[in-house]
Amino acid sequence: MTKEIMKVLELVEEMRMEEKKTKRVPHYYMRKGQLVERSYPDYIQTERYKELFFGDAIRGQKVFKCCECGCMVDYFSLSYESDYEEDDYLCESCYEDDMGEDL
């Protein structure tokens, strides 16, 4: 595992820790003069989570090489079946191609 991959995985771990700090706040609205709670809440995320999830710290680092097609992809473009310990990375498009109709 290269230093770049280790750095990205550390940032991913930090992002997951920040995700636990996400608050779910009920959202209310008026319907026929009565205050009604919406069925899904508002999510308030920390600034660090937004920076890691939406910024280039993780998305901009194409350091993972797909074992099938050889393309360099970022963390969010990996399939969930990728094995980080064995350096066996599979991109989403190759995973979808492999699954075919089963997906």
N, C-alpha and C positions, 0 to 999 in steps of 0.2 A: 504494500500500500504506500503510495507516494505521499509526500508532505502536503501537496495541494489537496489530495483527497481527504487526508486526515483533518486538514483545516476546515474543509467544507462540512465534513461530518460533525465536527465540533460545533460549527455554526448551526447545523440542523438540530443538534441536541439542545443548544441554547434556545432556538426557536420553539422547540417542544416545551421547554420549561416556561417560556413566556406565554405560550398558548394556554397553559394551566391557569394563568392569571386573568384570562378573558372573563369578563363579567357578563352575565345574561340579565338584562333589565326588562321587566315587563313593560309592554307598550299599550297604552290605553287610547281609545278614541270614542267619540260621541256617536251614538246611533239612536235615533228617535228620542233624543233628549236624555238618554241614559249613558253612563260611562261604562264601556265594555272593554275587557282585556282582549287584545289581539292574540290569536292562537300561537303565534311565534314571537319570541322576544327580540329585542334589539341586542346586538353584541357590541361590547365596548372592549377594544383590544389595546394593549399597551403600545406605546410609540416604538419600542424596540422590536416588538413582534411585527408591526407593520413594516419597519425598516428591513427586517430579515426576510419576511415573506414576499413583500412586493418589490424590494430593492434588488440591486445587482450583487449583493454579497453572496447569495447562494445561486440565484438564477443566472447570473453572468459568468459563472465558473463552469465551463464545459471541460471537465477533467475526467469524466467517466467514459471509457471506451467500450462500446457494445461488443460483446463477444461474437455476435453473428454478422452484423453488417460493417463493423469497424468504425462507425460514426462516433464522434465525440459529442456527448450530451451532458446537460446539467442534471442536478439531483432530481428536479421535478419531472424530468423526462424519462426517468428510469421506471421499469416495471416494478411492481411491489415484490416480485419474486427474486429480485437481485440479491446475491449473497455478497455482503461487504467484506466478510472475513476472507473469502476465497478469491477476491478480485474477479468475481464472475458477474459482470453487469450485463443486463439485457434492456434495451430501450423499449419504450412503449410500442412503437410501430412494429418491431420484430415480434414482440409478444402477441400483438393483435394478429399478425400474419400467421404465427404458429397456432393460435387458438382457432382461427377461421370461423366457422359457423357456431362453434361452441361458445363463443364470447357473446 
